[in-house]
């Protein structure tokens, strides 16, 4: 059950709130092309907003994350990478590392190892952690990216009273992620990144919304007006929903639209009909996922469903109803559970399950019909079920298997006002009653009893029970909330559910003398009439194979000798077989219901025994039996003239022989056709097997494509970060080059092998250097110095790490101070030497003049 916390009193006070108060957090999720919008968003946030900001991107753990350095340039707030145990504080930016899976323990971060390398759900997990951290204190923002990550996380934030936002798709370089969230209907605000930052601040600061304060009469009148608006536009009456639940949802919408009081919001609803639809979807509370409450489904699979099958050892057609199905996860979970039990216990038995899944939200029903889910269901379903019951889609999600999908009928229904489904074996209504008032709960429990069969199963939520109706349901497993329907007299049920028996008159005295009958009287009478007065009939497919037999058909059909063959042409008795082929052809060509009357069946002596009327009727194209043909048989009396022995006219005997020969030839041709049909069927099976292999190969290729797409997305994100870093390095390199050249000092950088690594322009006046000399030994370069010991001095500096400085003359008469120093990297590792040449020719000339004046010899 969702219980959002009340909104805080003041955004500014949140930063100085008590330690137990949850810090308001803005979660930002982006993928490919997301660096620019993240920077735009954070650049629009003031440094004292009172909120914390957590950024998650799709980056492979093997790549060094430089996002922290890039974001620090655009915001004055401190930016740091999340560490395990780090405290969550307002007015800070946190970057989720690629090597961990984030959660929150109170106001501290917790990091776990990632689930798998290709599991790109970091944004969903971040948003879900924020939703659990502080209901009503979280904001989720989805920016540019590929895939659908973030959609389920936004749904979780929205369900707990938070604000959800997405980047305007045309402004995103890759619009898949924001478009997925918008299409799922879980986004409150859609705008460019800078405007999203303003919306987040306005939403948090407008925490003084008054929902229940002020004039109580005025508030109650406004609430009634809202109920009327909802009912007139959507047809749903929320008056029987718990007031606390309704008010929490209204408060969230009021904060989104900056309405201070409920009457102000009612005025906004009247002016904006689209907001009525949004409020309607908000109040429906679509909370669901696969195998929600694992212990319930374990009990159902291990105990309840096997017991249900055991009560019908010869097979049965079961029916189930899942009201308030939302997007269908609960209904699909029930279908998967039934399929697993059937495959384990009775794989060849004739059991079927028809599930009726209903909901009040048309959009949710539409999404449920599609049966397409995001990659986040992997955590709920598990790898084995995912491979067995789902097929990967091109968008990175999963589609439910077709045979599982075909067992469920999705429809819109209002459980409060619309009639229920009946004669059910199982009813799964979990975590719906908790949102209703006690009065409505007391009405629905007898309704569920009415809808179920004797010993049918009722599944309720973890916080739901049948309450006072202990005579209607008995618990099978109280912890799992699974109950068995008990039989109760109609008078007993009527006291709880009077609307369905209010028009029934009291039984008369005469009626009390009739024998008691279980079930419906009309149904039993109809069954008796069907047994005694309906003709024998068979239902055929287009090839003549028998699909269903009704009544006694032994007088018209018999099994053919040899291998079992259920084709009617092989099973028809002598006298009917030849006319039957033409009759079926006419029926399939659309001639209505053609018939053949008075066909004679002879006994062993060749005398007429019985006459048969046959009728064939093709089923209508819009009926469930479309494509099938129904053939009926009826025995009639043999006409008197047919009973007299025929004359033994030779010409007539010859014609009879020719007719018999023609019939034999036709039978031979039919047998050849049947053999050809079997060969074609075998070839079709081989082609089907080949097609399955090709489909399997296609699925593998699709998986490879998804992995390549994920890798491409990671590379794109890393490339954006590295490009920014390269631009910085290029700028620094330019600064360094200009700095070195501006000093007018000749400098040569050598590696540990005394090979040239870099040199300044001034050094070319001493050494004859060109750009192609990089990586050449310094000793190979012609120079103007009279300093043959330079390389030995350089090696000595590398050995002792003590710099060397000498004054060296040139062959052209100049002088240089040559200084050799060790080259230290940023990690304090010696990786070569730096040789600088300072021109001291003028100083030497001045020194020579002074000595000449003083008479001092050189």
Buried (B, 14 or more C-beta within 10 A) or exposed (E): EBEBBEBBEBBEEBBEBEEEBBBBBBBBBBBBBBBBBBBBBBBBBEEEBBBBBBBBBBBBBEBEBBBBBBBBEBBEBEBEBBEEEBEBEBBBBBBBBBBBBBBBEEBEBBBEEBEEEEBBBBBBBBBBBBBBBBBBBBBBBBBBBBBBBBBBBBBBBBBBBBBBBBBBBEBBBBBBBBBBBBEBBBBBBBBBBBBBBEBBBBBBBBBEBBBBEBEEEEBEBBBEBBBEBBEEBBEBBBBBBBEEBBBBBBBBBBBBBBBBBBBBBBBBBEEEEEBBBBBBBBBBBBBBBBBBBEEBBEBBBEBBBBEBBEEBEEEBEBBBBBBBBBBBBBBBBBBBBBBBBBEEEBEEEEBEBBBBBBBBBEBBBEBBBEBBBBBBBBBBBEEEBBEBBBBBBEBBBBBBBEEBBEBBEBEBBBBBEEEBBEEBBBBBBBBBBBBBBEEBBBBBBBBBBBBBBEBBBBBBBBEBBBEEBEBBBEBBBEEBBBBBBBEBEEEBBBEBBEEBEEEEEEEEEEEEEEEEEEEEEEEEEEEEEEEEEEBBBBBBEEEBEBEEEBBEBEBBBEEBEEEEBBBBBBBBBEBBBBBBBEBBEBBBEEEEEBBBEEBBBEEEEEBBBBBBBBBBBBBEEEEEEEEBBBBBBBBEEBEEEEEEEEEEEEEEEEEEEEEEEEEEEEBEEBEEEBEEEEEEEEEEEEEEEEEEEEEEEEEEEBEEEBEEBBEEBBBBBBEBBBEBBEEBEEEEEEEEEEEBEEEEBBBBBBBEEBBBBBBBEBBEBBBEBEEEBEEEEBEEBEBBBEBEEBBEBBEBBBEEEEEBEEEBBBEEEBBBBBBBBBBEEEEEEEBBBBBBBBBBBEEBEEEEEEEEEEEEEE
